[in-house]
Each structure stands twice: as structure tokens, then as C-alpha cells.
Amino acid sequence: MYEAEESLLISGIQHFAFCRRQWALIHVESQWEDNAYTVSGELLHANAHNPLFTEKRGGLIVTRDMPVFSRSMRVRGSCDIVEFQCDDRGITLFGRGGLWLPCPIEYKRGRPKTHNADSLQLCAQAMCLEEMLLCVPIEIAYIYHGETKRREAVLLNDDLRETVRKMFAEMHDYYNRRYTPRVKPTKACASCSLNNNCLPKLPQEQSVAGYIKNALVD
């Protein structure tokens, strides 16, 4: 049976793909700090997250902040925007005539990234929609980048979907064991909002055992 308390947040897969330690600090240890990047991202999302807003434009229905979940992957979250396009392969919607095919749109603060963390989050949202609505596979979804003010199409292929499933399985394992990975410093550490919590340079300078030993001597 599916229990919401046992599910993980879909948005966590973006953290996990970027840095497993960052994800654990946030989702296992409940640590969080804001910086300029996180605040600007929240402001961008505030414009998209209006659950009372639904708009119909011809053959397109736009809804915002739509809750989604997956029993099979045991995850939950919300889509910034879901566009329902009139399509013969789609599903019926209450109070609407015709058939409609969903397409999630994820809002991100900056430019397109060189890694696939955002694409994994978007793919996970699409997989949840497919499971919830019993619709045909969603082949393409989009990421809207605030800096370029353009949409980036993301192909939701089998490889990306399998990576999503494997990552969620690994995330559940870490969460159940309350496991926080050790630091693996990269250039991205400098822009991470949890830099002061993680202290990525500390383990390189001194081991935990060494720190405790010196503290006891002092």
C-alpha cells in the first residue's frame, strides 16, 4: 500500500544527481540555507505556482502547481505547469470535452545546464503523470529557463527513465539507512547554498578522528 509518509520528494532527484551529499543534508538531515541562487529560483517558481490558475487557449489547457505522485517509485511532488494538449491519444478530463495529453513544464532560474539533473526531475514528473492518469507515454517535456526566457525540449527516452528509477531506488536506500555520503569536493561546491553546512574542505585538511583527538587533548 502507498503511504505519503514513505514517499520522497520528486524535486530531490535534482539535488541527488547534482550531489548526493547535498541531497542527504537536505532530505535526511533536514539542513537548508538560502543564497542568491536559491532565492532567485524561488521567486521564479512563485510566478508559476498558482494552483487556482487554469487557462484554456483553444486546443490547450494550462494548469499550475499540479500535485503528482507515483506508487511504484514512492515519490510525490508537484509540477510547475502542466499543459494539456488536445490529442486523440489523450485522456478525458472532468468538465472538458475531447481528449487531452499532458505535458509538464519545469521552471529553472538560469541557463541550460551541462548535466542532466533538471531533465531527470522533469522526466520523473512525466512518469508520475503517466501512472496517475493512465495516459500514453509522454515523449517530450520542457524546461523553461529564466535567464534565457526560452523553453528547452527534453526527450524522455528509455535511458533517462531507467536512470530515474535507479536514482529513486538509491535515494530510498540512503533515506532508510539515514546515510549521508562523504564529501567529494568539486568546483560546484563554491556556489552551493549548503557550503557552510557541508564544509567540503574540512575533511581534506583533517580527518574526523583527528579532529576529535585534538579536541580531547585541548
C-alpha positions as CSV (number, residue, x, y, z in Angstrom):
1,M,0.0,0.0,0.0
2,Y,1.1,3.5,-0.8
3,E,1.7,5.9,2.2
4,A,2.6,9.5,1.6
5,E,4.9,9.4,4.7
6,E,7.0,6.8,3.0
7,S,7.4,8.8,-0.2
8,L,10.3,11.0,-1.2
9,L,10.1,14.4,-2.9
10,I,10.4,14.4,-6.6
11,S,12.5,17.6,-6.6
12,G,15.1,15.7,-4.5
13,I,16.3,13.8,-7.6
14,Q,17.7,17.1,-9.0
15,H,19.7,17.5,-5.7
16,F,20.8,13.9,-5.8
17,A,22.0,14.0,-9.4
18,F,23.9,17.2,-8.7
19,C,25.5,16.0,-5.4
20,R,24.4,13.0,-3.3
21,R,25.8,14.6,-0.1
22,Q,23.8,17.8,-0.8
23,W,20.6,15.7,-1.1
24,A,21.3,13.8,2.1
25,L,22.0,17.0,4.1
26,I,18.6,18.4,2.9
27,H,16.4,15.4,2.9
28,V,17.9,13.1,5.5
29,E,19.4,15.7,8.0
30,S,16.8,18.5,7.3
31,Q,19.5,21.1,6.7
32,W,18.9,24.1,4.4
33,E,20.5,27.5,3.8
34,D,19.5,30.1,1.1
35,N,21.8,32.0,-1.1
36,A,21.3,34.3,-4.1
37,Y,20.7,31.4,-6.4
38,T,18.1,29.7,-4.3
39,V,16.2,32.9,-3.6
40,S,16.0,33.9,-7.3
41,G,14.9,30.4,-8.1
42,E,12.1,30.6,-5.5
43,L,10.9,34.0,-6.9
44,L,10.7,32.4,-10.4
45,H,8.7,29.5,-9.1
46,A,6.4,31.8,-7.2
47,N,5.1,33.0,-10.6
48,A,4.3,29.5,-11.8
49,H,2.9,28.1,-8.5
50,N,-0.7,29.3,-8.5
51,P,-2.9,26.3,-8.0
52,L,-6.0,28.4,-8.6
53,F,-4.9,29.4,-12.1
54,T,-6.2,27.4,-15.0
55,E,-6.4,28.8,-18.5
56,K,-7.8,27.4,-21.8
57,R,-6.5,28.7,-25.1
58,G,-8.1,26.9,-28.0
59,G,-6.6,23.4,-28.0
60,L,-4.5,23.9,-24.9
61,I,-5.4,23.8,-21.2
62,V,-2.7,25.3,-18.8
63,T,-2.7,24.3,-15.1
64,R,-0.2,25.3,-12.4
65,D,1.3,23.7,-9.3
66,M,-0.4,20.3,-10.1
67,P,0.3,17.6,-7.4
68,V,1.6,14.4,-8.7
69,F,2.8,11.1,-7.2
70,S,3.9,7.6,-8.1
71,R,3.0,4.5,-6.1
72,S,5.6,2.4,-7.9
73,M,8.5,4.7,-7.3
74,R,7.1,6.0,-3.9
75,V,7.6,9.7,-4.7
76,R,5.4,12.8,-4.6
77,G,5.7,16.4,-5.6
78,S,4.1,19.0,-7.9
79,C,4.6,20.2,-11.5
80,D,5.2,23.9,-12.0
81,I,3.0,23.8,-15.1
82,V,1.1,21.1,-16.9
83,E,-0.2,21.8,-20.4
84,F,-2.9,19.5,-21.6
85,Q,-2.9,19.5,-25.4
86,C,-5.9,18.3,-27.4
87,D,-4.8,15.0,-28.8
88,D,-6.6,11.8,-30.0
89,R,-4.1,9.7,-27.9
90,G,-5.0,11.6,-24.7
91,I,-7.4,11.1,-21.8
92,T,-10.7,12.6,-20.7
93,L,-10.8,15.5,-18.2
94,F,-13.7,16.2,-15.9
95,G,-15.8,19.0,-17.3
96,R,-13.9,19.1,-20.6
97,G,-14.9,17.7,-24.0
98,G,-12.4,15.8,-26.2
99,L,-9.2,14.0,-25.3
100,W,-6.1,15.7,-23.7
101,L,-2.5,14.7,-23.5
102,P,-0.4,16.1,-20.5
103,C,3.0,17.8,-20.9
104,P,4.9,19.0,-17.8
105,I,6.9,22.3,-17.9
106,E,9.6,22.8,-15.2
107,Y,10.8,26.3,-14.5
108,K,14.5,26.8,-13.7
109,R,16.4,30.0,-12.8
110,G,19.4,30.1,-15.0
111,R,20.6,28.8,-18.4
112,P,20.5,25.2,-19.7
113,K,23.0,23.0,-17.8
114,T,25.7,20.7,-18.9
115,H,24.5,17.9,-16.6
116,N,21.1,16.1,-16.7
117,A,19.8,16.9,-13.2
118,D,16.9,19.1,-14.3
119,S,16.0,16.6,-17.1
120,L,15.8,13.8,-14.5
121,Q,13.4,15.8,-12.4
122,L,11.2,16.7,-15.4
123,C,11.2,13.0,-16.5
124,A,10.1,11.9,-13.0
125,Q,7.2,14.3,-13.2
126,A,6.1,12.9,-16.6
127,M,6.4,9.3,-15.3
128,C,4.1,10.3,-12.3
129,L,1.6,11.8,-14.7
130,E,1.6,8.7,-16.8
131,E,1.0,6.5,-13.8
132,M,-1.7,8.7,-12.3
133,L,-3.7,9.4,-15.4
134,L,-3.1,6.1,-17.2
135,C,-2.1,8.0,-20.3
136,V,0.2,7.1,-23.1
137,P,3.9,7.7,-22.6
138,I,4.8,11.4,-22.7
139,E,7.6,11.6,-25.2
140,I,8.7,15.2,-24.8
141,A,8.5,17.7,-22.0
142,Y,10.1,21.2,-21.5
143,I,12.3,23.2,-19.1
144,Y,11.8,27.0,-19.1
145,H,15.0,28.8,-18.3
146,G,14.6,32.2,-16.6
147,E,17.8,33.6,-17.8
148,T,17.2,32.9,-21.5
149,K,13.4,33.1,-21.3
150,R,13.2,30.1,-23.6
151,R,12.0,26.6,-23.4
152,E,14.3,23.6,-23.8
153,A,12.7,20.4,-25.2
154,V,13.7,17.2,-23.3
155,L,13.3,13.8,-24.9
156,L,12.0,11.4,-22.3
157,N,13.7,8.3,-23.7
158,D,14.2,4.8,-22.1
159,D,17.7,5.6,-20.8
160,L,16.5,8.7,-18.9
161,R,13.6,6.8,-17.4
162,E,15.7,4.0,-16.3
163,T,18.1,6.4,-14.6
164,V,15.2,8.0,-12.8
165,R,14.1,4.6,-11.4
166,K,17.6,3.7,-10.3
167,M,18.2,7.0,-8.6
168,F,15.0,6.9,-6.7
169,A,15.8,3.3,-5.6
170,E,19.2,4.6,-4.4
171,M,17.6,7.6,-2.7
172,H,15.2,5.3,-0.8
173,D,18.1,3.2,0.3
174,Y,20.1,6.2,1.7
175,Y,17.0,7.6,3.4
176,N,16.0,4.3,5.1
177,R,19.6,3.9,6.4
178,R,19.8,7.7,7.3
179,Y,23.1,7.7,5.3
180,T,24.9,10.9,4.4
181,P,27.7,10.3,1.8
182,R,31.2,11.7,2.5
183,V,32.4,14.9,0.8
184,K,33.7,14.8,-2.8
185,P,34.7,18.4,-3.5
186,T,34.1,19.9,-6.9
187,K,34.1,23.4,-8.5
188,A,30.3,23.4,-7.9
189,C,30.8,23.4,-4.1
190,A,31.6,27.2,-4.2
191,S,28.1,28.0,-5.4
192,C,26.2,25.5,-3.2
193,S,24.0,27.1,-0.6
194,L,25.0,24.3,1.9
195,N,28.7,25.0,1.6
196,N,28.9,26.2,5.2
197,N,27.0,23.2,6.4
198,C,28.9,20.7,4.3
199,L,32.4,22.2,4.9
200,P,33.8,20.4,1.8
201,K,37.4,21.4,2.6
202,L,37.5,20.3,6.2
203,P,37.9,16.5,5.6
204,Q,40.8,17.2,3.3
205,E,42.6,19.1,6.0
206,Q,41.9,16.9,8.9
207,S,40.0,13.6,9.5
208,V,37.1,13.4,11.9
209,A,39.1,11.1,14.1
210,G,42.0,13.6,14.1
211,Y,39.7,16.4,15.0
212,I,38.2,14.5,18.0
213,K,41.7,13.5,19.2
214,N,42.9,17.1,19.1
215,A,39.8,18.4,20.8
216,L,40.2,15.9,23.6
217,V,43.9,16.9,24.1
218,D,42.9,20.6,24.2
